[in-house]
Structure formats: C-alpha cells, structure tokens
C-alpha cells in the first residue's frame, strides 16, 4: 500500500477513484477483486472493510476473494490524512489475511465447506475455521497495542481485555460472556500458538 500514499493523502478523491486506485494494487498482487459499498453504520469520513472468500471460485482457479471498501452514504469525496491512510491499510491487511487463511483451510481439505449458520453469531464465531482466522487477527491487534510479554499477560487475564486492546477479542468475550466458555478457551490457546509466527511475519 505504501506506493499509494502519495496518490491518496492530501488529495480529495471520489469514492469510485479510491476503489479503483486501491483495487489496482490489491488485484495485481493478490488476485482479489476490490469493490465498494455504503452503509449507515460507517462514520462520515471513514472507510471500513468487509471481505468474502468463495471456495467454489477458488476450486476453478478464479479470483476468489472480494474486498469491499465501505463508506457512509453521505460521503462522495474522501480527503485522506496519514492517519486514515494507515488505518485503511491495516484494515485491508487484516481482512485480506483473514480471507487468505480461509483459502488455505479450504484448499487443505479440497474445498469441502463446513455447514454452519453465519446469521447465528455464536455458531459463526465458534466455528473452528473462524477461530483459526480470528486468532491471527487478534494476535496482530494485541501486538499493535503492546509488546509480546504484555500480550501474554493480557491473555493470561482475559477478563481485563478492553476494546482498545483488540476489538475482535473483545467481541468474542462479549458474545460468549465468560472466559471459561469452551470457545474462548480454544481461541486463547490458538492466539498464543499464533503469536510467534505473527511476530516473525512482522
């Protein structure tokens, strides 16, 4: 993303332009389609990311990940500063990594899919594929917040986790309600196992 900083920061851009500029570099490097949408839940002047992996397209060797840049419906022009650019870059990386993990999972089992209800939050977050993918995101979030030793301290005391430490871990804890829940225990173990690789990738 860094080559795009000079094309975005300080230059008013229409949302269509932003999607085209970001989409070109993401598509060229990752065979990923970048689209855009709007949602009232997104703050004015901000950009959120949603993403989707399609195992059927992957099995046919076609581009199989879609990333959506999501804007507030009132936003037609976005003026980036360095903070917004860095935030967008991090969100793109997190979303793309999450979907690439799903891609690896499906390829390892020859694109067999698990049957679970994505509208049921507990069933969705408790699925082992999602635990695996979110544990990677959470490890990154925690390491963005503090160093490795403090991350271990936080994970050993999960009841102290706050939103600013890791939004995804916070959501898991709020969803399942107890640090003794089996899903939370599996997630915490997976995060600890992921940490060395995440640190190495940085």
C-alpha positions in Angstrom: 0.0 0.0 0.0 2.8 2.4 0.7 3.2 3.4 -3.0 -0.4 4.7 -2.9 0.2 7.1 0.0 1.3 9.9 -2.4 -1.8 9.2 -4.6 -4.3 9.5 -1.7 -3.0 11.6 1.2 -3.9 15.2 0.9 -5.8 14.8 -2.4 -9.7 14.9 -2.4 -10.8 11.7 -4.1 -14.2 10.4 -5.2 -15.1 7.1 -3.6 -15.0 5.5 -7.0 -11.5 6.7 -7.6 -10.3 5.4 -4.2 -11.7 1.9 -5.0 -10.0 1.9 -8.4 -6.7 3.1 -7.1 -6.7 0.6 -4.2 -8.2 -2.1 -6.3 -5.4 -2.0 -8.9 -2.6 -2.7 -6.5 -4.6 -5.3 -4.5 -5.9 -7.1 -7.6 -2.4 -7.2 -9.2 -0.7 -8.6 -6.1 -3.4 -10.9 -4.7 -5.9 -11.8 -7.5 -8.5 -10.2 -5.3 -11.5 -8.1 -6.5 -11.9 -4.7 -4.8 -15.4 -3.2 -4.8 -17.2 -0.6 -2.8 -20.5 -0.2 -1.0 -22.1 2.1 1.5 -23.6 1.6 5.0 -25.1 4.0 7.5 -23.1 2.3 10.3 -19.8 3.8 8.9 -18.8 7.1 10.3 -18.7 10.1 7.8 -15.1 10.4 6.5 -14.2 6.9 7.5 -13.7 3.7 5.4 -14.5 0.2 6.7 -13.7 -3.1 5.1 -15.8 -6.3 4.5 -14.4 -9.3 2.7 -15.6 -12.6 1.4 -13.9 -15.8 0.2 -15.6 -18.1 -2.3 -14.3 -21.7 -2.2 -16.2 -22.6 -5.4 -14.4 -19.9 -7.4 -11.1 -20.9 -5.9 -11.6 -24.6 -6.9 -12.0 -23.3 -10.5 -8.7 -21.3 -10.2 -10.6 -18.0 -10.5 -10.2 -14.8 -8.3 -12.0 -15.9 -5.2 -11.7 -13.1 -2.6 -13.8 -9.9 -2.7 -12.9 -6.9 -0.6 -15.4 -4.1 -0.2 -14.4 -0.6 0.8 -17.5 0.6 2.7 -18.3 4.3 3.0 -21.0 6.3 4.7 -23.8 7.1 2.1 -23.2 10.8 2.6 -19.5 10.5 1.5 -18.8 11.1 -2.1 -15.4 12.7 -1.7 -12.8 11.5 0.9 -9.8 13.6 1.9 -7.1 11.3 3.3 -4.7 12.3 6.0 -1.8 9.9 7.1 -3.9 8.5 9.9 -6.8 7.5 7.7 -4.4 6.0 5.2 -2.6 3.9 7.9 -6.0 2.8 9.3 -7.2 1.8 5.9 -4.0 -0.1 5.2 -4.3 -2.0 8.5 -7.9 -2.9 7.9 -7.1 -4.1 4.4 -4.3 -6.3 5.7 -6.4 -7.7 8.4 -9.3 -8.5 6.1 -7.1 -10.0 3.4 -5.2 -12.1 5.8 -8.4 -13.4 7.3 -9.8 -14.5 3.9 -6.4 -16.0 2.8 -6.5 -18.1 6.0 -9.9 -19.3 4.9 -8.5 -20.0 1.5 -5.7 -22.2 3.0 -8.2 -24.0 5.1 -10.5 -24.9 2.2 -7.6 -25.9 -0.1 -6.2 -28.2 2.6 -9.5 -30.1 2.6 -10.0 -29.8 -1.2 -12.7 -27.1 -0.8 -15.0 -29.0 1.5 -17.1 -26.5 3.4 -18.5 -26.6 6.9 -22.2 -26.3 7.3 -22.9 -23.6 9.9 -25.3 -20.7 10.3 -23.5 -17.4 9.6 -26.5 -15.5 11.0 -26.1 -17.1 14.4 -23.2 -15.1 15.9 -22.2 -17.7 18.5 -22.3 -20.5 15.9 -20.3 -18.4 13.4 -17.6 -17.2 15.9 -17.4 -20.7 17.4 -16.7 -22.4 14.1 -13.1 -23.8 14.1 -12.3 -22.0 10.8 -13.3 -18.7 12.2 -11.4 -19.3 15.5 -8.3 -20.0 13.4 -8.7 -16.9 11.2 -9.7 -14.5 14.0 -6.9 -15.7 16.3 -4.4 -14.4 13.6 -6.3 -11.0 13.5 -6.3 -10.9 17.3 -2.6 -11.6 17.7 -1.9 -8.7 15.3 -4.2 -6.4 17.2 -2.7 -7.2 20.5 0.9 -6.8 19.2 -0.2 -3.4 17.7 -1.2 -2.4 21.2 1.7 -3.6 23.2 4.8 -5.9 23.3 4.9 -9.7 23.4 5.3 -10.0 27.1 2.4 -7.7 27.9 0.3 -9.6 25.3 0.9 -12.8 27.2 -0.1 -11.0 30.5 -3.3 -9.9 28.9 -4.1 -13.4 27.5 -3.5 -14.9 31.0 -6.0 -12.4 32.4 -8.7 -12.3 29.6 -11.3 -10.6 31.9 -9.1 -7.5 31.7 -9.3 -7.3 27.9 -10.7 -3.9 26.7 -11.9 -2.7 23.3 -8.6 -0.8 22.6 -6.6 -4.0 23.2 -8.3 -6.0 20.5 -11.7 -5.3 19.0 -12.1 -8.9 17.8 -11.2 -10.5 21.1 -13.4 -8.0 22.9 -16.3 -9.1 20.6 -15.6 -12.8 21.3 -15.6 -12.2 25.1 -18.8 -10.1 24.9 -20.5 -12.7 22.7 -19.7 -15.8 24.9 -19.9 -13.9 28.2 -17.4 -16.0 30.2 -13.6 -16.6 30.0 -14.5 -20.2 30.9 -16.5 -20.8 27.8 -15.0 -23.6 25.6 -14.9 -21.3 22.6 -12.9 -18.7 24.5 -10.5 -21.3 25.8 -9.9 -22.6 22.3 -9.5 -19.1 20.9 -7.0 -18.1 23.6 -4.9 -21.2 23.0 -4.9 -20.6 19.3 -3.8 -17.0 19.8 -0.9 -18.0 21.9 0.2 -20.6 19.3 -0.1 -17.9 16.5 1.9 -15.2 18.2 5.5 -16.5 17.2 4.5 -16.7 13.6 2.8 -13.3 13.6 5.9 -11.7 15.2 8.1 -13.4 12.6 5.9 -12.1 9.7 6.2 -8.5 11.1 
